[in-house]
Amino acid sequence: MDRKRGAPRRHKWLLGVVLAVLVASIWPGYLVAARIEPYVLGLPFSMAWLVGGILLVFIALLLTFRADMRAGRGGGR
């Protein structure tokens, strides 16, 4: 896709994922996970909720980066 025509669909998808994780990690989205019990992999549920959001954004960024590199839009090697 030409750069003059705007961001590709995958960039809009990435923005949506980042905004969804942001809302899920602050009030009122965080109220779903704001409790100590149960434990997930030794972490309180609230901390596991935040770590899961960070991992979700990392995976979305990785997939977007790989798609950009395949499309020839990457600035790397």
N, CA, C and O atoms as a GROMACS GRO file, in nm:
protein
  308
    1MET      N    1   0.084  -0.118   0.000
    1MET     CA    2   0.000   0.000   0.000
    1MET      C    3   0.088   0.124   0.000
    1MET      O    4   0.190   0.128   0.069
    2ASP      N    5   0.050   0.222  -0.076
    2ASP     CA    6   0.125   0.346  -0.086
    2ASP      C    7   0.117   0.424   0.045
    2ASP      O    8   0.012   0.428   0.108
    3ARG      N    9   0.226   0.485   0.085
    3ARG     CA   10   0.228   0.559   0.211
    3ARG      C   11   0.136   0.680   0.207
    3ARG      O   12   0.086   0.722   0.312
    4LYS      N   13   0.111   0.736   0.091
    4LYS     CA   14   0.027   0.854   0.080
    4LYS      C   15  -0.120   0.822   0.107
    4LYS      O   16  -0.197   0.914   0.137
    5ARG      N   17  -0.160   0.698   0.098
    5ARG     CA   18  -0.299   0.660   0.113
    5ARG      C   19  -0.336   0.633   0.258
    5ARG      O   20  -0.450   0.595   0.285
    6GLY      N   21  -0.248   0.650   0.351
    6GLY     CA   22  -0.278   0.627   0.492
    6GLY      C   23  -0.219   0.497   0.543
    6GLY      O   24  -0.151   0.423   0.472
    7ALA      N   25  -0.249   0.472   0.669
    7ALA     CA   26  -0.194   0.353   0.735
    7ALA      C   27  -0.264   0.227   0.685
    7ALA      O   28  -0.385   0.228   0.662
    8PRO      N   29  -0.188   0.120   0.668
    8PRO     CA   30  -0.251  -0.007   0.630
    8PRO      C   31  -0.343  -0.060   0.740
    8PRO      O   32  -0.338  -0.013   0.854
    9ARG      N   33  -0.424  -0.156   0.705
    9ARG     CA   34  -0.521  -0.212   0.800
    9ARG      C   35  -0.451  -0.270   0.922
    9ARG      O   36  -0.504  -0.261   1.033
   10ARG      N   37  -0.333  -0.331   0.904
   10ARG     CA   38  -0.264  -0.392   1.017
   10ARG      C   39  -0.221  -0.287   1.119
   10ARG      O   40  -0.214  -0.317   1.238
   11HIS      N   41  -0.191  -0.166   1.076
   11HIS     CA   42  -0.153  -0.061   1.171
   11HIS      C   43  -0.274  -0.014   1.250
   11HIS      O   44  -0.263   0.018   1.368
   12LYS      N   45  -0.389  -0.010   1.184
   12LYS     CA   46  -0.512   0.026   1.256
   12LYS      C   47  -0.548  -0.084   1.355
   12LYS      O   48  -0.595  -0.055   1.465
   13TRP      N   49  -0.527  -0.210   1.316
   13TRP     CA   50  -0.551  -0.322   1.406
   13TRP      C   51  -0.458  -0.314   1.528
   13TRP      O   52  -0.501  -0.337   1.641
   14LEU      N   53  -0.332  -0.280   1.504
   14LEU     CA   54  -0.235  -0.265   1.614
   14LEU      C   55  -0.279  -0.154   1.709
   14LEU      O   56  -0.272  -0.171   1.830
   15LEU      N   57  -0.323  -0.043   1.655
   15LEU     CA   58  -0.372   0.067   1.739
   15LEU      C   59  -0.490   0.022   1.823
   15LEU      O   60  -0.501   0.058   1.940
   16GLY      N   61  -0.580  -0.055   1.763
   16GLY     CA   62  -0.695  -0.106   1.837
   16GLY      C   63  -0.654  -0.197   1.951
   16GLY      O   64  -0.711  -0.190   2.060
   17VAL      N   65  -0.555  -0.284   1.927
   17VAL     CA   66  -0.507  -0.374   2.032
   17VAL      C   67  -0.443  -0.295   2.145
   17VAL      O   68  -0.468  -0.323   2.262
   18VAL      N   69  -0.361  -0.197   2.111
   18VAL     CA   70  -0.294  -0.117   2.214
   18VAL      C   71  -0.396  -0.039   2.296
   18VAL      O   72  -0.385  -0.033   2.419
   19LEU      N   73  -0.495   0.019   2.230
   19LEU     CA   74  -0.598   0.094   2.305
   19LEU      C   75  -0.682   0.001   2.392
   19LEU      O   76  -0.719   0.039   2.504
   20ALA      N   77  -0.713  -0.119   2.343
   20ALA     CA   78  -0.791  -0.214   2.423
   20ALA      C   79  -0.713  -0.256   2.547
   20ALA      O   80  -0.770  -0.266   2.656
   21VAL      N   81  -0.584  -0.280   2.533
   21VAL     CA   82  -0.501  -0.318   2.649
   21VAL      C   83  -0.489  -0.200   2.745
   21VAL      O   84  -0.488  -0.219   2.866
   22LEU      N   85  -0.480  -0.079   2.692
   22LEU     CA   86  -0.473   0.038   2.778
   22LEU      C   87  -0.600   0.052   2.862
   22LEU      O   88  -0.593   0.075   2.982
   23VAL      N   89  -0.715   0.037   2.798
   23VAL     CA   90  -0.842   0.047   2.871
   23VAL      C   91  -0.854  -0.066   2.973
   23VAL      O   92  -0.907  -0.046   3.082
   24ALA      N   93  -0.805  -0.186   2.938
   24ALA     CA   94  -0.812  -0.300   3.029
   24ALA      C   95  -0.716  -0.286   3.147
   24ALA      O   96  -0.730  -0.358   3.246
   25SER      N   97  -0.620  -0.196   3.137
   25SER     CA   98  -0.522  -0.183   3.246
   25SER      C   99  -0.545  -0.061   3.334
   25SER      O  100  -0.473  -0.042   3.432
   26ILE      N  101  -0.643   0.023   3.302
   26ILE     CA  102  -0.675   0.138   3.386
   26ILE      C  103  -0.822   0.131   3.424
   26ILE      O  104  -0.896   0.047   3.374
   27TRP      N  105  -0.864   0.219   3.513
   27TRP     CA  106  -1.002   0.223   3.556
   27TRP      C  107  -1.089   0.264   3.439
   27TRP      O  108  -1.049   0.356   3.369
   28PRO      N  109  -1.203   0.206   3.412
   28PRO     CA  110  -1.275   0.105   3.486
   28PRO      C  111  -1.244  -0.038   3.440
   28PRO      O  112  -1.294  -0.133   3.500
   29GLY      N  113  -1.164  -0.054   3.335
   29GLY     CA  114  -1.136  -0.188   3.285
   29GLY      C  115  -1.061  -0.275   3.382
   29GLY      O  116  -1.076  -0.397   3.381
   30TYR      N  117  -0.981  -0.215   3.466
   30TYR     CA  118  -0.900  -0.290   3.561
   30TYR      C  119  -0.984  -0.349   3.674
   30TYR      O  120  -0.938  -0.441   3.742
   31LEU      N  121  -1.104  -0.298   3.696
   31LEU     CA  122  -1.190  -0.348   3.804
   31LEU      C  123  -1.222  -0.497   3.786
   31LEU      O  124  -1.251  -0.566   3.883
   32VAL      N  125  -1.218  -0.546   3.663
   32VAL     CA  126  -1.243  -0.687   3.637
   32VAL      C  127  -1.136  -0.773   3.705
   32VAL      O  128  -1.165  -0.881   3.754
   33ALA      N  129  -1.013  -0.725   3.706
   33ALA     CA  130  -0.901  -0.804   3.756
   33ALA      C  131  -0.847  -0.756   3.890
   33ALA      O  132  -0.747  -0.811   3.938
   34ALA      N  133  -0.909  -0.659   3.952
   34ALA     CA  134  -0.855  -0.600   4.074
   34ALA      C  135  -0.886  -0.686   4.196
   34ALA      O  136  -0.967  -0.649   4.281
   35ARG      N  137  -0.820  -0.802   4.204
   35ARG     CA  138  -0.834  -0.889   4.320
   35ARG      C  139  -0.705  -0.970   4.336
   35ARG      O  140  -0.629  -0.988   4.242
   36ILE      N  141  -0.684  -1.017   4.455
   36ILE     CA  142  -0.564  -1.092   4.485
   36ILE      C  143  -0.578  -1.238   4.446
   36ILE      O  144  -0.485  -1.295   4.388
   37GLU      N  145  -0.690  -1.298   4.474
   37GLU     CA  146  -0.714  -1.440   4.443
   37GLU      C  147  -0.781  -1.451   4.308
   37GLU      O  148  -0.858  -1.360   4.277
   38PRO      N  149  -0.763  -1.546   4.229
   38PRO     CA  150  -0.673  -1.660   4.237
   38PRO      C  151  -0.533  -1.622   4.190
   38PRO      O  152  -0.511  -1.513   4.137
   39TYR      N  153  -0.441  -1.712   4.212
   39TYR     CA  154  -0.304  -1.692   4.165
   39TYR      C  155  -0.288  -1.756   4.027
   39TYR      O  156  -0.342  -1.864   4.001
   40VAL      N  157  -0.213  -1.689   3.940
   40VAL     CA  158  -0.184  -1.740   3.807
   40VAL      C  159  -0.033  -1.747   3.794
   40VAL      O  160   0.034  -1.644   3.793
   41LEU      N  161   0.020  -1.868   3.784
   41LEU     CA  162   0.165  -1.889   3.777
   41LEU      C  163   0.238  -1.820   3.891
   41LEU      O  164   0.347  -1.766   3.872
   42GLY      N  165   0.179  -1.821   4.009
   42GLY     CA  166   0.240  -1.763   4.127
   42GLY      C  167   0.219  -1.614   4.143
   42GLY      O  168   0.262  -1.557   4.243
   43LEU      N  169   0.154  -1.550   4.047
   43LEU     CA  170   0.127  -1.407   4.055
   43LEU      C  171  -0.018  -1.384   4.095
   43LEU      O  172  -0.106  -1.462   4.057
   44PRO      N  173  -0.044  -1.278   4.171
   44PRO     CA  174  -0.184  -1.243   4.195
   44PRO      C  175  -0.253  -1.214   4.061
   44PRO      O  176  -0.189  -1.170   3.966
   45PHE      N  177  -0.383  -1.239   4.054
   45PHE     CA  178  -0.454  -1.225   3.927
   45PHE      C  179  -0.440  -1.086   3.867
   45PHE      O  180  -0.428  -1.072   3.745
   46SER      N  181  -0.440  -0.983   3.952
   46SER     CA  182  -0.428  -0.847   3.899
   46SER      C  183  -0.295  -0.824   3.829
   46SER      O  184  -0.290  -0.756   3.727
   47MET      N  185  -0.188  -0.881   3.883
   47MET     CA  186  -0.057  -0.866   3.819
   47MET      C  187  -0.049  -0.951   3.692
   47MET      O  188   0.009  -0.908   3.592
   48ALA      N  189  -0.106  -1.071   3.696
   48ALA     CA  190  -0.108  -1.156   3.577
   48ALA      C  191  -0.188  -1.089   3.466
   48ALA      O  192  -0.154  -1.103   3.348
   49TRP      N  193  -0.294  -1.015   3.501
   49TRP     CA  194  -0.375  -0.940   3.404
   49TRP      C  195  -0.288  -0.838   3.330
   49TRP      O  196  -0.296  -0.826   3.208
   50LEU      N  197  -0.207  -0.765   3.404
   50LEU     CA  198  -0.120  -0.664   3.344
   50LEU      C  199  -0.010  -0.728   3.260
   50LEU      O  200   0.020  -0.680   3.150
   51VAL      N  201   0.050  -0.836   3.309
   51VAL     CA  202   0.154  -0.906   3.233
   51VAL      C  203   0.095  -0.963   3.104
   51VAL      O  204   0.160  -0.959   3.000
   52GLY      N  205  -0.026  -1.015   3.111
   52GLY     CA  206  -0.092  -1.066   2.991
   52GLY      C  207  -0.116  -0.957   2.888
   52GLY      O  208  -0.101  -0.980   2.769
   53GLY      N  209  -0.153  -0.838   2.934
   53GLY     CA  210  -0.171  -0.725   2.843
   53GLY      C  211  -0.041  -0.685   2.776
   53GLY      O  212  -0.039  -0.656   2.656
   54ILE      N  213   0.066  -0.684   2.853
   54ILE     CA  214   0.197  -0.650   2.796
   54ILE      C  215   0.239  -0.753   2.692
   54ILE      O  216   0.291  -0.717   2.587
   55LEU      N  217   0.216  -0.880   2.721
   55LEU     CA  218   0.250  -0.986   2.624
   55LEU      C  219   0.165  -0.975   2.499
   55LEU      O  220   0.214  -0.997   2.388
   56LEU      N  221   0.038  -0.941   2.514
   56LEU     CA  222  -0.051  -0.924   2.399
   56LEU      C  223  -0.002  -0.811   2.308
   56LEU      O  224  -0.001  -0.826   2.186
   57VAL      N  225   0.037  -0.698   2.366
   57VAL     CA  226   0.089  -0.586   2.286
   57VAL      C  227   0.221  -0.625   2.220
   57VAL      O  228   0.244  -0.589   2.105
   58PHE      N  229   0.306  -0.698   2.291
   58PHE     CA  230   0.433  -0.742   2.232
   58PHE      C  231   0.409  -0.831   2.110
   58PHE      O  232   0.474  -0.814   2.007
   59ILE      N  233   0.317  -0.925   2.122
   59ILE     CA  234   0.288  -1.015   2.010
   59ILE      C  235   0.228  -0.938   1.893
   59ILE      O  236   0.262  -0.964   1.778
   60ALA      N  237   0.139  -0.842   1.922
   60ALA     CA  238   0.081  -0.761   1.814
   60ALA      C  239   0.188  -0.678   1.744
   60ALA      O  240   0.186  -0.667   1.621
   61LEU      N  241   0.280  -0.620   1.821
   61LEU     CA  242   0.389  -0.544   1.760
   61LEU      C  243   0.479  -0.633   1.675
   61LEU      O  244   0.521  -0.594   1.566
   62LEU      N  245   0.509  -0.752   1.725
   62LEU     CA  246   0.593  -0.845   1.651
   62LEU      C  247   0.528  -0.886   1.519
   62LEU      O  248   0.594  -0.888   1.415
   63LEU      N  249   0.399  -0.918   1.522
   63LEU     CA  250   0.329  -0.957   1.400
   63LEU      C  251   0.321  -0.841   1.300
   63LEU      O  252   0.335  -0.862   1.180
   64THR      N  253   0.298  -0.720   1.350
   64THR     CA  254   0.294  -0.604   1.262
   64THR      C  255   0.430  -0.576   1.201
   64THR      O  256   0.440  -0.543   1.082
   65PHE      N  257   0.535  -0.589   1.280
   65PHE     CA  258   0.670  -0.568   1.229
   65PHE      C  259   0.703  -0.669   1.119
   65PHE      O  260   0.756  -0.632   1.014
   66ARG      N  261   0.671  -0.796   1.144
   66ARG     CA  262   0.700  -0.898   1.043
   66ARG      C  263   0.620  -0.875   0.916
   66ARG      O  264   0.672  -0.895   0.806
   67ALA      N  265   0.496  -0.833   0.928
   67ALA     CA  266   0.414  -0.805   0.810
   67ALA      C  267   0.469  -0.685   0.734
   67ALA      O  268   0.468  -0.685   0.610
   68ASP      N  269   0.516  -0.584   0.805
   68ASP     CA  270   0.576  -0.468   0.738
   68ASP      C  271   0.706  -0.505   0.667
   68ASP      O  272   0.732  -0.457   0.557
   69MET      N  273   0.785  -0.591   0.728
   69MET     CA  274   0.909  -0.633   0.663
   69MET      C  275   0.880  -0.712   0.536
   69MET      O  276   0.949  -0.696   0.436
   70ARG      N  277   0.777  -0.797   0.539
   70ARG     CA  278   0.740  -0.873   0.419
   70ARG      C  279   0.687  -0.782   0.308
   70ARG      O  280   0.708  -0.809   0.190
   71ALA      N  281   0.619  -0.674   0.348
   71ALA     CA  282   0.563  -0.582   0.251
   71ALA      C  283   0.666  -0.484   0.198
   71ALA      O  284   0.637  -0.406   0.108
   72GLY      N  285   0.788  -0.487   0.253
   72GLY     CA  286   0.894  -0.398   0.206
   72GLY      C  287   0.888  -0.259   0.264
   72GLY      O  288   0.952  -0.167   0.213
   73ARG      N  289   0.811  -0.241   0.371
   73ARG     CA  290   0.800  -0.110   0.434
   73ARG      C  291   0.894  -0.093   0.552
   73ARG      O  292   0.903   0.016   0.608
   74GLY      N  293   0.962  -0.198   0.589
   74GLY     CA  294   1.050  -0.192   0.705
   74GLY      C  295   1.177  -0.114   0.674
   74GLY      O  296   1.221  -0.107   0.560
   75GLY      N  297   1.233  -0.054   0.777
   75GLY     CA  298   1.352   0.026   0.759
   75GLY      C  299   1.477  -0.045   0.808
   75GLY      O  300   1.582   0.018   0.822
   76GLY      N  301   1.469  -0.172   0.834
   76GLY     CA  302   1.581  -0.247   0.890
   76GLY      C  303   1.685  -0.283   0.785
   76GLY      O  304   1.721  -0.201   0.701
   77ARG      N  305   1.731  -0.405   0.792
   77ARG     CA  306   1.837  -0.454   0.704
   77ARG      C  307   1.797  -0.462   0.561
   77ARG      O  308   1.877  -0.501   0.476
   0.00000   0.00000   0.00000
